[in-house]
């Protein structure tokens, strides 16, 4: 029997152990998509306890912060919301989480949490209800005293080379500017352009947001879809000057319904007046904006990320109580592969197709995306169009293996830009280690099965590429 989570955790063969320990483990991290706070990086926040890092809670304004992966597990264990996101005493909340984690056999959260305890705190016992007090005291003392456990210390300890935060087009990016001006901060902290609120014309709050977008570019109002596009591109150019490497689009599905300028304008004016739009009207406007931004991404060298097929906020009672991003989302089934292809084709037809990373929350789309990639590659750089890493509900051991096997079957796994955390927790860099072990085990099995030669130079290029160098090239580090 193998020991629990030893140095060869998830590594089943001698080749896998070699690839991980000699090539993967020491590579820097490029965490090109996450939701952490640049302010906390600049201020070098020191957390008081593990609950602040892991569970978070309610902000003074009634919004919530923390890890909704953990919240979902606790609710599934019958834990009351006062312990999940509420104001129960911190240790009591931690104990409820420890009781939940013990039940999470086979869930990646079990591995992530115990990897974080080992990697950042040196705590090597499994977290259980019996060890909860010991773990709590041990880790909290380190959080309060250890210089390696401030936010910047955690980033340095994890060997992070670049962080791509998620930022609204109207954001001032003041914390990014301060970070860039501080020579003590070595990691690149790059804003990522997230224009969802300006694209989702059919969702509540659209009109109010467009008014704020107008204000951000010094205008009283934006009367046409063209003016909205111009305002977004102006903000994108500001983001680029502040070091932006990527955009990100969180879409229910990717639309493609070209329309005339007058039709897009009419849809905008209807939405600004508070009137309901048809699906056709909304998709025409969305397509107009996506095409304009796609051209701008190409011109500025910014990666376009498309995340889709999430059905959000399905529990209406809890959404009304807690708002979005609190753990009440699920996988959707959308057949929009043809629309993605049409969008890329329209941009390609004028030589303006940007670098793009495509993520579907539905793993049934893996093969569709894998075949789509090969239709729009170019000699701009290897792997210009990417199948994004297993996302959200798919970043499990089996989900990562399925995404990489699909990519290997239908494209070039060796050009993959690898893992990202998509996380709100600074300790989540341990997920990169989890991914690297799974990658090396997959490759090691292929080598030992005689499916790929045991050629060290080739294997080194592939492992180091997927772990770091492909992303460093792709995001122009």
Long-range contacts (C-beta under 8 A, 24 or more apart in sequence): 4-126, 5-111, 5-114, 5-115, 5-118, 9-437, 10-397, 10-434, 10-437, 10-438, 10-441, 11-437, 11-440, 11-441, 11-444, 12-441, 12-444, 12-445, 13-441, 13-444, 13-445, 13-447, 13-448, 14-444, 14-448, 15-443, 15-444, 15-447, 15-448, 15-454, 16-440, 16-441, 16-443, 16-444, 16-445, 17-440, 17-444, 18-444, 19-440, 19-443, 19-444, 19-459, 19-463, 20-436, 20-437, 20-440, 20-441, 23-440, 23-459, 23-460, 23-463, 23-464, 23-467, 24-436, 24-437, 24-439, 24-440, 24-463, 24-464, 24-467, 25-433, 25-436, 26-159, 27-159, 27-436, 27-464, 27-467, 27-468, 28-159, 28-160, 28-161, 28-468, 28-472, 29-158, 29-159, 29-160, 29-161, 29-162, 29-429, 29-432, 29-468, 30-160, 30-161, 30-162, 30-417, 30-418, 30-468, 30-471, 30-472, 30-475, 30-477, 31-160, 31-162, 31-163, 31-164, 31-420, 31-421, 31-429, 31-432, 32-162, 32-164, 32-192, 32-245, 32-246, 32-303, 32-417, 32-420, 32-471, 32-475, 33-164, 33-166, 33-192, 33-246, 33-248, 33-305, 33-420, 33-421, 33-422, 34-163, 34-164, 34-165, 34-166, 34-420, 34-421, 34-422, 34-423, 34-424, 34-428, 35-165, 35-166, 35-422, 35-423, 35-424, 36-163, 36-165, 36-423, 36-424, 36-425, 36-426, 37-165, 37-175, 38-165, 38-175, 38-176, 38-179, 38-189, 38-191, 39-175, 40-151, 40-426, 41-151, 41-152, 41-155, 41-163, 41-175, 41-179, 41-185, 41-187, 41-189, 42-175, 42-178, 42-179, 42-182, 42-185, 43-151, 44-150, 44-151, 44-152, 45-150, 45-151, 46-143, 46-144, 46-149, 46-150, 46-151, 47-143, 47-149, 48-140, 48-143, 48-144, 49-90, 49-94, 49-136, 49-140, 49-143, 50-94, 50-135, 50-136, 50-139, 50-140, 50-143, 51-90, 51-91, 51-93, 51-94, 52-90, 53-143, 53-425, 53-426, 53-427, 54-94, 54-97, 54-113, 54-425, 54-427, 55-84, 55-85, 55-93, 55-94, 55-97, 56-85, 56-424, 57-85, 57-86, 57-87, 58-85, 58-86, 58-87, 62-323, 63-323, 64-322, 64-323, 64-325, 64-326, 65-424, 66-424, 67-423, 67-424, 67-425, 68-325, 68-326, 68-327, 69-109, 69-327, 70-97, 70-100, 70-109, 71-326, 71-327, 72-327, 73-100, 73-101, 73-104, 73-107, 73-109, 74-100, 75-327, 76-100, 77-103, 85-322, 85-326, 91-133, 91-136, 94-132, 94-136, 95-129, 95-132, 95-133, 98-127, 98-128, 98-129, 98-131, 98-132, 98-135, 99-129, 101-127, 101-128, 102-127, 102-128, 102-129, 107-396, 108-395, 108-396, 108-397, 108-434, 111-397, 111-434, 112-428, 112-430, 112-431, 112-434, 115-430, 115-433, 115-434, 116-427, 116-428, 116-430, 119-157, 119-158, 119-429, 119-430, 119-433, 120-148, 120-149, 120-154, 120-157, 120-158, 120-427, 120-430, 121-149, 151-426, 152-184, 152-185, 154-426, 154-427, 154-429, 155-187, 155-426, 155-429, 156-186, 156-187, 158-429, 158-430, 158-432, 160-187, 160-429, 161-187, 161-188, 161-468, 161-472, 161-477, 162-187, 162-188, 162-189, 162-190, 162-245, 162-471, 162-472, 162-475, 162-477, 163-187, 163-188, 163-189, 163-190, 164-190, 164-191, 164-192, 164-245, 164-246, 164-420, 164-475, 165-189, 165-190, 165-191, 165-192, 166-192, 166-194, 166-248, 167-191, 167-192, 167-193, 167-194, 167-239, 168-194, 168-195, 168-197, 169-193, 169-194, 169-195, 169-198, 169-213, 169-216, 169-232, 169-235, 169-236, 169-239, 170-212, 170-213, 170-215, 170-216, 170-235, 173-238, 173-239, 173-242, 176-242, 176-243, 177-242, 180-242, 180-243, 188-243, 188-477, 189-243, 190-243, 190-244, 190-245, 190-246, 190-475, 191-239, 191-242, 191-243, 191-244, 192-244, 192-245, 192-246, 192-247, 192-248, 192-305, 193-235, 193-236, 193-239, 193-244, 193-246, 193-247, 193-248, 193-302, 194-247, 194-248, 194-249, 194-250, 195-232, 195-247, 195-249, 195-289, 195-293, 196-249, 196-250, 196-251, 198-228, 198-232, 198-289, 199-249, 199-251, 199-286, 199-289, 199-290, 200-251, 200-286, 201-267, 201-268, 201-271, 201-277, 201-282, 201-285, 201-286, 202-271, 202-277, 202-279, 202-282, 206-271, 207-271, 207-272, 207-274, 210-268, 210-272, 222-268, 223-265, 223-268, 223-269, 224-261, 224-264, 224-265, 224-268, 225-261, 225-264, 225-265, 225-267, 225-268, 225-285, 225-288, 225-289, 226-261, 226-264, 226-265, 228-268, 228-289, 229-288, 229-289, 229-292, 229-293, 232-289, 232-292, 232-293, 232-296, 233-292, 233-293, 233-296, 236-293, 236-296, 236-297, 236-300, 236-302, 237-296, 237-300, 240-300, 240-302, 244-302, 245-302, 245-303, 245-475, 245-476, 246-302, 246-303, 246-304, 246-305, 246-357, 246-475, 247-293, 247-297, 247-302, 247-303, 247-304, 247-305, 248-305, 248-307, 249-290, 249-304, 249-305, 249-306, 249-307, 250-307, 250-308, 250-310, 251-306, 251-307, 251-308, 252-308, 252-309, 252-310, 252-311, 252-312, 252-332, 252-334, 253-308, 253-309, 253-332, 253-334, 253-336, 253-339, 254-306, 254-308, 254-336, 254-339, 254-340, 254-343, 255-282, 255-283, 255-286, 255-287, 255-290, 255-336, 255-339, 256-283, 256-287, 256-338, 256-339, 256-340, 256-342, 256-343, 256-346, 257-283, 257-284, 257-286, 257-287, 258-284, 258-287, 258-288, 258-291, 258-346, 259-284, 259-285, 259-287, 259-288, 261-288, 264-288, 287-343, 290-343, 291-343, 291-346, 291-347, 294-343, 294-347, 294-352, 294-353, 294-354, 295-347, 295-350, 295-352, 297-354, 297-355, 298-347, 298-352, 298-353, 298-354, 299-352, 301-355, 301-476, 302-354, 302-355, 303-354, 303-355, 303-356, 303-357, 303-474, 303-475, 304-354, 304-355, 304-356, 304-357, 305-356, 305-357, 305-359, 305-388, 306-340, 306-356, 306-357, 306-358, 306-359, 307-359, 307-361, 307-388, 307-391, 308-334, 308-336, 308-359, 308-360, 308-361, 309-333, 309-334, 309-336, 309-360, 309-361, 309-362, 309-365, 310-361, 310-392, 331-361, 331-362, 331-393, 332-361, 332-362, 333-362, 333-364, 334-362, 337-365, 337-368, 337-369, 337-372, 340-372, 341-372, 341-375, 341-376, 344-372, 344-375, 344-376, 344-385, 345-376, 348-376, 353-378, 353-384, 355-380, 355-381, 355-384, 355-385, 355-386, 355-474, 356-384, 356-385, 356-386, 357-385, 357-386, 357-387, 357-388, 357-417, 358-385, 358-386, 358-387, 358-388, 359-388, 359-389, 359-391, 360-391, 361-391, 361-392, 361-393, 361-394, 363-390, 363-394, 363-399, 363-402, 363-403, 366-402, 366-403, 366-406, 367-406, 367-409, 367-410, 369-406, 370-406, 370-407, 370-409, 370-410, 370-411, 371-410, 373-410, 373-411, 374-410, 374-411, 381-473, 381-474, 382-412, 382-415, 382-470, 383-411, 383-412, 383-415, 383-416, 383-417, 383-470, 383-474, 386-416, 386-417, 386-474, 387-411, 387-416, 389-416, 389-417, 389-418, 389-419, 389-420, 389-435, 391-422, 392-422, 395-422, 395-431, 395-435, 397-434, 397-438, 400-435, 400-438, 400-439, 401-438, 401-442, 404-438, 404-439, 404-442, 405-442, 413-462, 413-466, 414-461, 414-462, 414-465, 414-466, 415-465, 415-470, 416-465, 416-466, 416-470, 417-466, 417-470, 417-471, 417-474, 417-475, 418-466, 418-467, 418-468, 418-470, 418-471, 432-467, 436-467, 439-463, 439-466, 439-467
